[in-house]
Amino acid sequence: MTHEAARSMRNVEVWAKGLAAAAIAGAANGVITGFAAAGIDPQHFNLSAGFRATLTLAGVSALMSACVGTAAYLKQSPLPAEETDKPRAQRTDDYRP
């Protein structure tokens, strides 16, 4: 493996770890939000009779927050560009008259 290929692989690895971290952080925030509903509306969301509703809310909130966290990460850090062997000045796809 060449040095450039190893560097490109490392960039993608760092990017993928950041993407996973954003999804996990979003999901954790969603779970906390779901369980916070027990404090806001204890009649419907609690850890006894309303446990299923509380878990449903926490799960849906986790999924939505993970999506938002992932989208925010992708906006900030799109997929790393593919490395090429040619210097930028020699690429034909960048030609502008």
C-alpha positions in Angstrom: 0.0 0.0 0.0 1.4 3.4 -1.0 1.7 6.3 1.5 -1.1 8.2 -0.2 -3.4 5.2 -0.1 -2.7 4.7 3.6 -3.4 8.3 4.2 -6.6 8.2 2.3 -7.7 5.1 4.2 -6.9 6.9 7.5 -9.0 9.9 6.4 -12.0 7.7 5.7 -11.5 5.8 9.0 -11.4 9.1 11.0 -14.5 10.3 9.1 -16.4 7.1 9.7 -15.5 7.2 13.4 -16.8 10.8 13.6 -20.0 9.8 11.8 -20.6 7.0 14.3 -19.8 9.3 17.2 -22.3 11.8 16.0 -25.0 9.1 15.6 -24.3 7.7 19.1 -24.3 11.2 20.7 -27.6 12.0 19.0 -29.2 8.7 20.1 -28.0 9.2 23.7 -29.6 12.7 23.7 -32.8 11.2 22.4 -33.0 8.6 25.1 -32.5 11.3 27.8 -35.2 13.4 26.1 -37.6 10.4 26.1 -37.1 9.8 29.8 -37.3 13.5 30.6 -40.9 13.2 29.5 -41.6 11.3 32.7 -40.9 14.6 34.6 -43.1 16.6 32.2 -46.1 14.3 32.0 -45.9 11.7 34.7 -49.5 10.6 34.1 -48.7 9.2 30.7 -44.9 8.6 30.8 -43.6 6.8 33.9 -41.7 3.7 34.9 -44.7 1.7 36.0 -48.0 1.8 34.1 -46.7 4.1 31.3 -43.3 2.3 30.9 -44.1 1.1 27.3 -45.1 4.7 26.3 -41.9 6.0 27.9 -39.7 3.5 26.1 -41.5 4.2 22.8 -40.9 7.9 23.1 -37.3 7.3 24.1 -36.7 5.0 21.1 -38.3 7.3 18.6 -36.6 10.3 20.0 -33.2 8.5 19.9 -33.7 7.5 16.3 -34.7 11.1 15.3 -31.8 12.6 17.3 -29.3 10.2 15.7 -30.5 11.2 12.3 -30.2 14.9 13.1 -26.7 14.3 14.6 -25.6 12.3 11.5 -26.9 15.0 9.1 -25.2 17.7 11.1 -21.9 15.8 10.9 -22.3 15.2 7.2 -22.9 18.9 6.6 -19.8 19.8 8.6 -17.6 16.9 7.3 -18.7 15.5 3.9 -17.2 12.3 2.7 -13.4 12.7 2.3 -12.3 13.4 -1.3 -10.6 10.6 -3.2 -6.8 11.0 -3.4 -5.3 11.0 -6.9 -1.8 10.3 -8.1 -1.6 13.4 -10.3 -1.0 16.9 -8.9 -4.0 19.1 -9.0 -2.6 21.2 -11.9 -2.2 18.1 -14.1 -5.8 16.8 -13.7 -7.9 17.1 -16.9 -11.2 17.2 -15.0 -10.3 20.5 -13.4 -9.7 22.2 -16.8 -11.3 25.6 -17.1 -10.7 27.7 -20.2 
